[in-house]
Each structure stands twice: as C-alpha cells, then as structure tokens.
C-alpha cells in the first residue's frame, strides 16, 4: 500500500474517531473498545473497496450542477 493511500486511511480514521467514541458511549463499557475497533475496521474496508469516494471539488460540483440545470 502506498504512503499516500495510508495517509488517506489515517485521515479518515482521525475524522471519524470522535464520532465513534461519542456514539460508543451508549454501549456497555465491556464491549465499547471492541465496537470501536469493529467500526474502524468497517471504515477501512469501505475505503479500500471503493464504497467511499473522495468528494467532488467545487469546480466538478458546479459543472455537474450546470449540466443538470441545462438538461431540465
């Protein structure tokens, strides 16, 4: 795996870490760490399998918007 790809994975995990910790507070203390690890694993799998794509740039978004607008 390239350094760039590893960097993307790490950034994704950092971005969702606080949300995972906050959401896992509703889970029994004994299962909390396991749940957090499982969710992080699912995030990594989703990125690797291409289920999560990088967001559009503003220019790409505007071009798509303009195409839809003229098609209507």
PDB file with one MODEL, atoms N, CA, C and O in Angstrom:
MODEL        1
ATOM      1  N   UNK A   1       0.850  -1.171   0.000  1.00  0.00           N
ATOM      2  CA  UNK A   1       0.000   0.000   0.000  1.00  0.00           C
ATOM      3  C   UNK A   1       0.898   1.237   0.000  1.00  0.00           C
ATOM      4  O   UNK A   1       1.884   1.295   0.734  1.00  0.00           O
ATOM      5  N   UNK A   2       0.553   2.218  -0.822  1.00  0.00           N
ATOM      6  CA  UNK A   2       1.387   3.413  -0.947  1.00  0.00           C
ATOM      7  C   UNK A   2       1.246   4.309   0.279  1.00  0.00           C
ATOM      8  O   UNK A   2       0.266   4.221   1.018  1.00  0.00           O
ATOM      9  N   UNK A   3       2.219   5.154   0.477  1.00  0.00           N
ATOM     10  CA  UNK A   3       2.204   6.098   1.600  1.00  0.00           C
ATOM     11  C   UNK A   3       1.013   7.039   1.484  1.00  0.00           C
ATOM     12  O   UNK A   3       0.400   7.400   2.489  1.00  0.00           O
ATOM     13  N   UNK A   4       0.684   7.441   0.240  1.00  0.00           N
ATOM     14  CA  UNK A   4      -0.453   8.333   0.024  1.00  0.00           C
ATOM     15  C   UNK A   4      -1.746   7.656   0.475  1.00  0.00           C
ATOM     16  O   UNK A   4      -2.566   8.266   1.160  1.00  0.00           O
ATOM     17  N   UNK A   5      -1.920   6.403   0.091  1.00  0.00           N
ATOM     18  CA  UNK A   5      -3.124   5.653   0.446  1.00  0.00           C
ATOM     19  C   UNK A   5      -3.208   5.469   1.960  1.00  0.00           C
ATOM     20  O   UNK A   5      -4.283   5.590   2.548  1.00  0.00           O
ATOM     21  N   UNK A   6      -2.085   5.179   2.577  1.00  0.00           N
ATOM     22  CA  UNK A   6      -2.060   5.050   4.034  1.00  0.00           C
ATOM     23  C   UNK A   6      -2.439   6.366   4.700  1.00  0.00           C
ATOM     24  O   UNK A   6      -3.138   6.380   5.713  1.00  0.00           O
ATOM     25  N   UNK A   7      -1.976   7.464   4.127  1.00  0.00           N
ATOM     26  CA  UNK A   7      -2.294   8.783   4.664  1.00  0.00           C
ATOM     27  C   UNK A   7      -3.789   9.063   4.584  1.00  0.00           C
ATOM     28  O   UNK A   7      -4.371   9.611   5.520  1.00  0.00           O
ATOM     29  N   UNK A   8      -4.408   8.688   3.473  1.00  0.00           N
ATOM     30  CA  UNK A   8      -5.847   8.876   3.309  1.00  0.00           C
ATOM     31  C   UNK A   8      -6.615   8.064   4.358  1.00  0.00           C
ATOM     32  O   UNK A   8      -7.564   8.560   4.967  1.00  0.00           O
ATOM     33  N   UNK A   9      -6.197   6.821   4.559  1.00  0.00           N
ATOM     34  CA  UNK A   9      -6.857   5.981   5.559  1.00  0.00           C
ATOM     35  C   UNK A   9      -6.733   6.579   6.956  1.00  0.00           C
ATOM     36  O   UNK A   9      -7.702   6.608   7.715  1.00  0.00           O
ATOM     37  N   UNK A  10      -5.554   7.048   7.283  1.00  0.00           N
ATOM     38  CA  UNK A  10      -5.341   7.623   8.613  1.00  0.00           C
ATOM     39  C   UNK A  10      -6.184   8.883   8.793  1.00  0.00           C
ATOM     40  O   UNK A  10      -6.760   9.091   9.861  1.00  0.00           O
ATOM     41  N   UNK A  11      -6.264   9.720   7.769  1.00  0.00           N
ATOM     42  CA  UNK A  11      -7.081  10.933   7.859  1.00  0.00           C
ATOM     43  C   UNK A  11      -8.548  10.586   8.065  1.00  0.00           C
ATOM     44  O   UNK A  11      -9.241  11.233   8.851  1.00  0.00           O
ATOM     45  N   UNK A  12      -9.016   9.573   7.364  1.00  0.00           N
ATOM     46  CA  UNK A  12     -10.412   9.154   7.508  1.00  0.00           C
ATOM     47  C   UNK A  12     -10.671   8.681   8.932  1.00  0.00           C
ATOM     48  O   UNK A  12     -11.694   9.024   9.524  1.00  0.00           O
ATOM     49  N   UNK A  13      -9.762   7.904   9.477  1.00  0.00           N
ATOM     50  CA  UNK A  13      -9.956   7.401  10.838  1.00  0.00           C
ATOM     51  C   UNK A  13      -9.906   8.524  11.871  1.00  0.00           C
ATOM     52  O   UNK A  13     -10.646   8.499  12.855  1.00  0.00           O
ATOM     53  N   UNK A  14      -9.050   9.489  11.652  1.00  0.00           N
ATOM     54  CA  UNK A  14      -8.978  10.629  12.570  1.00  0.00           C
ATOM     55  C   UNK A  14     -10.285  11.421  12.514  1.00  0.00           C
ATOM     56  O   UNK A  14     -10.786  11.874  13.543  1.00  0.00           O
ATOM     57  N   UNK A  15     -10.833  11.585  11.309  1.00  0.00           N
ATOM     58  CA  UNK A  15     -12.067  12.352  11.154  1.00  0.00           C
ATOM     59  C   UNK A  15     -13.264  11.700  11.845  1.00  0.00           C
ATOM     60  O   UNK A  15     -14.129  12.399  12.373  1.00  0.00           O
ATOM     61  N   UNK A  16     -13.321  10.387  11.847  1.00  0.00           N
ATOM     62  CA  UNK A  16     -14.481   9.703  12.437  1.00  0.00           C
ATOM     63  C   UNK A  16     -14.252   9.273  13.881  1.00  0.00           C
ATOM     64  O   UNK A  16     -15.186   8.808  14.534  1.00  0.00           O
ATOM     65  N   UNK A  17     -13.045   9.414  14.388  1.00  0.00           N
ATOM     66  CA  UNK A  17     -12.720   8.911  15.725  1.00  0.00           C
ATOM     67  C   UNK A  17     -13.601   9.513  16.816  1.00  0.00           C
ATOM     68  O   UNK A  17     -14.128   8.782  17.655  1.00  0.00           O
ATOM     69  N   UNK A  18     -13.768  10.834  16.815  1.00  0.00           N
ATOM     70  CA  UNK A  18     -14.581  11.461  17.862  1.00  0.00           C
ATOM     71  C   UNK A  18     -16.031  11.012  17.788  1.00  0.00           C
ATOM     72  O   UNK A  18     -16.660  10.787  18.822  1.00  0.00           O
ATOM     73  N   UNK A  19     -16.568  10.880  16.591  1.00  0.00           N
ATOM     74  CA  UNK A  19     -17.951  10.428  16.424  1.00  0.00           C
ATOM     75  C   UNK A  19     -18.110   8.994  16.912  1.00  0.00           C
ATOM     76  O   UNK A  19     -19.104   8.656  17.553  1.00  0.00           O
ATOM     77  N   UNK A  20     -17.132   8.159  16.608  1.00  0.00           N
ATOM     78  CA  UNK A  20     -17.184   6.759  17.059  1.00  0.00           C
ATOM     79  C   UNK A  20     -17.167   6.702  18.582  1.00  0.00           C
ATOM     80  O   UNK A  20     -17.953   5.976  19.190  1.00  0.00           O
ATOM     81  N   UNK A  21     -16.274   7.463  19.191  1.00  0.00           N
ATOM     82  CA  UNK A  21     -16.175   7.453  20.657  1.00  0.00           C
ATOM     83  C   UNK A  21     -17.464   7.977  21.291  1.00  0.00           C
ATOM     84  O   UNK A  21     -17.948   7.423  22.277  1.00  0.00           O
ATOM     85  N   UNK A  22     -18.012   9.045  20.718  1.00  0.00           N
ATOM     86  CA  UNK A  22     -19.245   9.603  21.262  1.00  0.00           C
ATOM     87  C   UNK A  22     -20.400   8.609  21.139  1.00  0.00           C
ATOM     88  O   UNK A  22     -21.177   8.428  22.077  1.00  0.00           O
ATOM     89  N   UNK A  23     -20.503   7.980  19.994  1.00  0.00           N
ATOM     90  CA  UNK A  23     -21.595   7.030  19.769  1.00  0.00           C
ATOM     91  C   UNK A  23     -21.444   5.763  20.608  1.00  0.00           C
ATOM     92  O   UNK A  23     -22.434   5.157  21.018  1.00  0.00           O
ATOM     93  N   UNK A  24     -20.202   5.373  20.858  1.00  0.00           N
ATOM     94  CA  UNK A  24     -19.989   4.131  21.611  1.00  0.00           C
ATOM     95  C   UNK A  24     -20.266   4.295  23.102  1.00  0.00           C
ATOM     96  O   UNK A  24     -20.266   3.308  23.837  1.00  0.00           O
ATOM     97  N   UNK A  25     -20.499   5.514  23.557  1.00  0.00           N
ATOM     98  CA  UNK A  25     -20.831   5.724  24.972  1.00  0.00           C
ATOM     99  C   UNK A  25     -22.134   5.038  25.347  1.00  0.00           C
ATOM    100  O   UNK A  25     -22.376   4.751  26.520  1.00  0.00           O
ATOM    101  N   UNK A  26     -22.971   4.776  24.354  1.00  0.00           N
ATOM    102  CA  UNK A  26     -24.247   4.110  24.606  1.00  0.00           C
ATOM    103  C   UNK A  26     -24.084   2.602  24.765  1.00  0.00           C
ATOM    104  O   UNK A  26     -25.052   1.896  25.046  1.00  0.00           O
ATOM    105  N   UNK A  27     -22.870   2.114  24.586  1.00  0.00           N
ATOM    106  CA  UNK A  27     -22.592   0.682  24.649  1.00  0.00           C
ATOM    107  C   UNK A  27     -22.008   0.327  26.012  1.00  0.00           C
ATOM    108  O   UNK A  27     -21.345   1.145  26.651  1.00  0.00           O
ATOM    109  N   UNK A  28     -22.259  -0.883  26.439  1.00  0.00           N
ATOM    110  CA  UNK A  28     -21.710  -1.389  27.691  1.00  0.00           C
ATOM    111  C   UNK A  28     -20.196  -1.202  27.702  1.00  0.00           C
ATOM    112  O   UNK A  28     -19.529  -1.440  26.694  1.00  0.00           O
ATOM    113  N   UNK A  29     -19.666  -0.784  28.817  1.00  0.00           N
ATOM    114  CA  UNK A  29     -18.240  -0.493  28.948  1.00  0.00           C
ATOM    115  C   UNK A  29     -17.366  -1.677  28.537  1.00  0.00           C
ATOM    116  O   UNK A  29     -16.290  -1.486  27.971  1.00  0.00           O
ATOM    117  N   UNK A  30     -17.818  -2.885  28.817  1.00  0.00           N
ATOM    118  CA  UNK A  30     -17.039  -4.079  28.482  1.00  0.00           C
ATOM    119  C   UNK A  30     -16.935  -4.306  26.974  1.00  0.00           C
ATOM    120  O   UNK A  30     -15.978  -4.924  26.506  1.00  0.00           O
ATOM    121  N   UNK A  31     -17.902  -3.817  26.219  1.00  0.00           N
ATOM    122  CA  UNK A  31     -17.926  -4.041  24.770  1.00  0.00           C
ATOM    123  C   UNK A  31     -17.505  -2.825  23.960  1.00  0.00           C
ATOM    124  O   UNK A  31     -17.381  -2.907  22.738  1.00  0.00           O
ATOM    125  N   UNK A  32     -17.288  -1.718  24.614  1.00  0.00           N
ATOM    126  CA  UNK A  32     -17.036  -0.452  23.937  1.00  0.00           C
ATOM    127  C   UNK A  32     -15.807  -0.493  23.028  1.00  0.00           C
ATOM    128  O   UNK A  32     -15.888  -0.089  21.868  1.00  0.00           O
ATOM    129  N   UNK A  33     -14.687  -0.970  23.532  1.00  0.00           N
ATOM    130  CA  UNK A  33     -13.453  -0.997  22.734  1.00  0.00           C
ATOM    131  C   UNK A  33     -13.597  -1.909  21.515  1.00  0.00           C
ATOM    132  O   UNK A  33     -13.134  -1.578  20.424  1.00  0.00           O
ATOM    133  N   UNK A  34     -14.238  -3.050  21.712  1.00  0.00           N
ATOM    134  CA  UNK A  34     -14.460  -3.964  20.582  1.00  0.00           C
ATOM    135  C   UNK A  34     -15.314  -3.307  19.507  1.00  0.00           C
ATOM    136  O   UNK A  34     -15.030  -3.435  18.316  1.00  0.00           O
ATOM    137  N   UNK A  35     -16.363  -2.602  19.930  1.00  0.00           N
ATOM    138  CA  UNK A  35     -17.246  -1.922  18.991  1.00  0.00           C
ATOM    139  C   UNK A  35     -16.488  -0.845  18.210  1.00  0.00           C
ATOM    140  O   UNK A  35     -16.638  -0.737  16.993  1.00  0.00           O
ATOM    141  N   UNK A  36     -15.680  -0.054  18.907  1.00  0.00           N
ATOM    142  CA  UNK A  36     -14.909   0.993  18.250  1.00  0.00           C
ATOM    143  C   UNK A  36     -13.959   0.404  17.215  1.00  0.00           C
ATOM    144  O   UNK A  36     -13.836   0.935  16.111  1.00  0.00           O
ATOM    145  N   UNK A  37     -13.294  -0.677  17.561  1.00  0.00           N
ATOM    146  CA  UNK A  37     -12.383  -1.321  16.614  1.00  0.00           C
ATOM    147  C   UNK A  37     -13.132  -1.871  15.409  1.00  0.00           C
ATOM    148  O   UNK A  37     -12.648  -1.769  14.281  1.00  0.00           O
ATOM    149  N   UNK A  38     -14.289  -2.444  15.630  1.00  0.00           N
ATOM    150  CA  UNK A  38     -15.089  -3.013  14.537  1.00  0.00           C
ATOM    151  C   UNK A  38     -15.565  -1.912  13.581  1.00  0.00           C
ATOM    152  O   UNK A  38     -15.549  -2.095  12.364  1.00  0.00           O
ATOM    153  N   UNK A  39     -15.983  -0.787  14.127  1.00  0.00           N
ATOM    154  CA  UNK A  39     -16.422   0.328  13.273  1.00  0.00           C
ATOM    155  C   UNK A  39     -15.259   0.865  12.462  1.00  0.00           C
ATOM    156  O   UNK A  39     -15.410   1.152  11.275  1.00  0.00           O
ATOM    157  N   UNK A  40     -14.099   1.002  13.092  1.00  0.00           N
ATOM    158  CA  UNK A  40     -12.914   1.484  12.360  1.00  0.00           C
ATOM    159  C   UNK A  40     -12.538   0.509  11.254  1.00  0.00           C
ATOM    160  O   UNK A  40     -12.152   0.928  10.163  1.00  0.00           O
ATOM    161  N   UNK A  41     -12.643  -0.764  11.523  1.00  0.00           N
ATOM    162  CA  UNK A  41     -12.368  -1.771  10.503  1.00  0.00           C
ATOM    163  C   UNK A  41     -13.329  -1.628   9.328  1.00  0.00           C
ATOM    164  O   UNK A  41     -12.913  -1.735   8.174  1.00  0.00           O
ATOM    165  N   UNK A  42     -14.598  -1.390   9.606  1.00  0.00           N
ATOM    166  CA  UNK A  42     -15.592  -1.213   8.546  1.00  0.00           C
ATOM    167  C   UNK A  42     -15.304   0.043   7.716  1.00  0.00           C
ATOM    168  O   UNK A  42     -15.517   0.044   6.503  1.00  0.00           O
ATOM    169  N   UNK A  43     -14.829   1.096   8.353  1.00  0.00           N
ATOM    170  CA  UNK A  43     -14.459   2.318   7.622  1.00  0.00           C
ATOM    171  C   UNK A  43     -13.309   2.021   6.678  1.00  0.00           C
ATOM    172  O   UNK A  43     -13.345   2.415   5.512  1.00  0.00           O
ATOM    173  N   UNK A  44     -12.285   1.327   7.172  1.00  0.00           N
ATOM    174  CA  UNK A  44     -11.131   0.972   6.336  1.00  0.00           C
ATOM    175  C   UNK A  44     -11.572   0.083   5.176  1.00  0.00           C
ATOM    176  O   UNK A  44     -11.158   0.303   4.038  1.00  0.00           O
ATOM    177  N   UNK A  45     -12.398  -0.908   5.449  1.00  0.00           N
ATOM    178  CA  UNK A  45     -12.879  -1.794   4.385  1.00  0.00           C
ATOM    179  C   UNK A  45     -13.666  -1.019   3.336  1.00  0.00           C
ATOM    180  O   UNK A  45     -13.518  -1.271   2.140  1.00  0.00           O
ATOM    181  N   UNK A  46     -14.497  -0.081   3.770  1.00  0.00           N
ATOM    182  CA  UNK A  46     -15.298   0.705   2.840  1.00  0.00           C
ATOM    183  C   UNK A  46     -14.402   1.553   1.937  1.00  0.00           C
ATOM    184  O   UNK A  46     -14.679   1.696   0.746  1.00  0.00           O
ATOM    185  N   UNK A  47     -13.342   2.107   2.494  1.00  0.00           N
ATOM    186  CA  UNK A  47     -12.426   2.918   1.689  1.00  0.00           C
ATOM    187  C   UNK A  47     -11.668   2.037   0.706  1.00  0.00           C
ATOM    188  O   UNK A  47     -11.554   2.374  -0.472  1.00  0.00           O
ATOM    189  N   UNK A  48     -11.155   0.925   1.178  1.00  0.00           N
ATOM    190  CA  UNK A  48     -10.379   0.025   0.316  1.00  0.00           C
ATOM    191  C   UNK A  48     -11.242  -0.540  -0.807  1.00  0.00           C
ATOM    192  O   UNK A  48     -10.777  -0.665  -1.940  1.00  0.00           O
ATOM    193  N   UNK A  49     -12.492  -0.884  -0.507  1.00  0.00           N
ATOM    194  CA  UNK A  49     -13.384  -1.467  -1.511  1.00  0.00           C
ATOM    195  C   UNK A  49     -14.027  -0.422  -2.420  1.00  0.00           C
ATOM    196  O   UNK A  49     -14.805  -0.770  -3.308  1.00  0.00           O
ATOM    197  N   UNK A  50     -13.712   0.839  -2.207  1.00  0.00           N
ATOM    198  CA  UNK A  50     -14.220   1.891  -3.080  1.00  0.00           C
ATOM    199  C   UNK A  50     -15.646   2.300  -2.806  1.00  0.00           C
ATOM    200  O   UNK A  50     -16.275   2.930  -3.656  1.00  0.00           O
ATOM    201  N   UNK A  51     -16.174   1.965  -1.654  1.00  0.00           N
ATOM    202  CA  UNK A  51     -17.544   2.359  -1.326  1.00  0.00           C
ATOM    203  C   UNK A  51     -17.611   3.811  -0.869  1.00  0.00           C
ATOM    204  O   UNK A  51     -18.674   4.432  -0.886  1.00  0.00           O
ATOM    205  N   UNK A  52     -16.476   4.335  -0.467  1.00  0.00           N
ATOM    206  CA  UNK A  52     -16.394   5.745  -0.090  1.00  0.00           C
ATOM    207  C   UNK A  52     -15.471   6.413  -1.097  1.00  0.00           C
ATOM    208  O   UNK A  52     -14.305   6.041  -1.235  1.00  0.00           O
ATOM    209  N   UNK A  53     -16.002   7.389  -1.787  1.00  0.00           N
ATOM    210  CA  UNK A  53     -15.216   8.094  -2.793  1.00  0.00           C
ATOM    211  C   UNK A  53     -14.823   9.459  -2.256  1.00  0.00           C
ATOM    212  O   UNK A  53     -15.425   9.973  -1.313  1.00  0.00           O
ATOM    213  N   UNK A  54     -13.809  10.032  -2.869  1.00  0.00           N
ATOM    214  CA  UNK A  54     -13.426  11.376  -2.475  1.00  0.00           C
ATOM    215  C   UNK A  54     -14.492  12.341  -2.958  1.00  0.00           C
ATOM    216  O   UNK A  54     -15.093  12.125  -4.010  1.00  0.00           O
ATOM    217  N   UNK A  55     -14.732  13.397  -2.207  1.00  0.00           N
ATOM    218  CA  UNK A  55     -15.784  14.340  -2.592  1.00  0.00           C
ATOM    219  C   UNK A  55     -15.401  15.122  -3.841  1.00  0.00           C
ATOM    220  O   UNK A  55     -14.224  15.244  -4.181  1.00  0.00           O
ATOM    221  N   UNK A  56     -16.411  15.646  -4.511  1.00  0.00           N
ATOM    222  CA  UNK A  56     -16.176  16.454  -5.693  1.00  0.00           C
ATOM    223  C   UNK A  56     -15.520  17.767  -5.306  1.00  0.00           C
ATOM    224  O   UNK A  56     -15.755  18.296  -4.219  1.00  0.00           O
ATOM    225  N   UNK A  57     -14.707  18.279  -6.192  1.00  0.00           N
ATOM    226  CA  UNK A  57     -14.180  19.628  -5.992  1.00  0.00           C
ATOM    227  C   UNK A  57     -15.304  20.604  -6.304  1.00  0.00           C
ATOM    228  O   UNK A  57     -16.327  20.216  -6.869  1.00  0.00           O
ATOM    229  N   UNK A  58     -15.122  21.853  -5.944  1.00  0.00           N
ATOM    230  CA  UNK A  58     -16.153  22.850  -6.227  1.00  0.00           C
ATOM    231  C   UNK A  58     -16.397  22.955  -7.721  1.00  0.00           C
ATOM    232  O   UNK A  58     -17.544  23.052  -8.158  1.00  0.00           O
ATOM    233  N   UNK A  59     -15.327  22.935  -8.512  1.00  0.00           N
ATOM    234  CA  UNK A  59     -15.449  23.035  -9.963  1.00  0.00           C
ATOM    235  C   UNK A  59     -16.247  21.859 -10.526  1.00  0.00           C
ATOM    236  O   UNK A  59     -17.120  22.054 -11.372  1.00  0.00           O
ATOM    237  N   UNK A  60     -15.953  20.644 -10.065  1.00  0.00           N
ATOM    238  CA  UNK A  60     -16.689  19.469 -10.521  1.00  0.00           C
ATOM    239  C   UNK A  60     -18.163  19.561 -10.132  1.00  0.00           C
ATOM    240  O   UNK A  60     -19.044  19.219 -10.921  1.00  0.00           O
ATOM    241  N   UNK A  61     -18.422  20.022  -8.920  1.00  0.00           N
ATOM    242  CA  UNK A  61     -19.801  20.171  -8.458  1.00  0.00           C
ATOM    243  C   UNK A  61     -20.548  21.176  -9.322  1.00  0.00           C
ATOM    244  O   UNK A  61     -21.685  20.934  -9.728  1.00  0.00           O
ATOM    245  N   UNK A  62     -19.901  22.309  -9.602  1.00  0.00           N
ATOM    246  CA  UNK A  62     -20.536  23.352 -10.414  1.00  0.00           C
ATOM    247  C   UNK A  62     -20.814  22.852 -11.819  1.00  0.00           C
ATOM    248  O   UNK A  62     -21.876  23.130 -12.374  1.00  0.00           O
ATOM    249  N   UNK A  63     -19.877  22.119 -12.401  1.00  0.00           N
ATOM    250  CA  UNK A  63     -20.089  21.569 -13.742  1.00  0.00           C
ATOM    251  C   UNK A  63     -21.274  20.606 -13.750  1.00  0.00           C
ATOM    252  O   UNK A  63     -22.112  20.669 -14.650  1.00  0.00           O
ATOM    253  N   UNK A  64     -21.356  19.719 -12.764  1.00  0.00           N
ATOM    254  CA  UNK A  64     -22.489  18.788 -12.666  1.00  0.00           C
ATOM    255  C   UNK A  64     -23.802  19.552 -12.475  1.00  0.00           C
ATOM    256  O   UNK A  64     -24.820  19.202 -13.073  1.00  0.00           O
ATOM    257  N   UNK A  65     -23.779  20.574 -11.656  1.00  0.00           N
ATOM    258  CA  UNK A  65     -24.976  21.384 -11.406  1.00  0.00           C
ATOM    259  C   UNK A  65     -25.427  22.063 -12.685  1.00  0.00           C
ATOM    260  O   UNK A  65     -26.611  22.049 -13.021  1.00  0.00           O
ATOM    261  N   UNK A  66     -24.474  22.664 -13.402  1.00  0.00           N
ATOM    262  CA  UNK A  66     -24.805  23.355 -14.646  1.00  0.00           C
ATOM    263  C   UNK A  66     -25.370  22.378 -15.688  1.00  0.00           C
ATOM    264  O   UNK A  66     -26.299  22.729 -16.415  1.00  0.00           O
ATOM    265  N   UNK A  67     -24.827  21.169 -15.768  1.00  0.00           N
ATOM    266  CA  UNK A  67     -25.335  20.170 -16.705  1.00  0.00           C
ATOM    267  C   UNK A  67     -26.778  19.798 -16.368  1.00  0.00           C
ATOM    268  O   UNK A  67     -27.618  19.695 -17.261  1.00  0.00           O
ATOM    269  N   UNK A  68     -27.064  19.596 -15.084  1.00  0.00           N
ATOM    270  CA  UNK A  68     -28.434  19.247 -14.671  1.00  0.00           C
ATOM    271  C   UNK A  68     -29.390  20.402 -14.937  1.00  0.00           C
ATOM    272  O   UNK A  68     -30.535  20.192 -15.336  1.00  0.00           O
ATOM    273  N   UNK A  69     -28.918  21.610 -14.717  1.00  0.00           N
ATOM    274  CA  UNK A  69     -29.747  22.784 -14.903  1.00  0.00           C
ATOM    275  C   UNK A  69     -30.120  22.966 -16.367  1.00  0.00           C
ATOM    276  O   UNK A  69     -31.265  23.297 -16.674  1.00  0.00           O
ATOM    277  N   UNK A  70     -29.162  22.752 -17.283  1.00  0.00           N
ATOM    278  CA  UNK A  70     -29.448  22.912 -18.701  1.00  0.00           C
ATOM    279  C   UNK A  70     -30.245  21.731 -19.261  1.00  0.00           C
ATOM    280  O   UNK A  70     -30.930  21.877 -20.273  1.00  0.00           O
ATOM    281  N   UNK A  71     -30.163  20.577 -18.623  1.00  0.00           N
ATOM    282  CA  UNK A  71     -30.911  19.408 -19.074  1.00  0.00           C
ATOM    283  C   UNK A  71     -32.398  19.531 -18.740  1.00  0.00           C
ATOM    284  O   UNK A  71     -33.232  18.886 -19.375  1.00  0.00           O
ATOM    285  N   UNK A  72     -32.727  20.348 -17.759  1.00  0.00           N
ATOM    286  CA  UNK A  72     -34.140  20.495 -17.329  1.00  0.00           C
ATOM    287  C   UNK A  72     -34.921  21.383 -18.246  1.00  0.00           C
ATOM    288  O   UNK A  72     -36.112  21.605 -18.024  1.00  0.00           O
TER     289      UNK A  72
ENDMDL
END
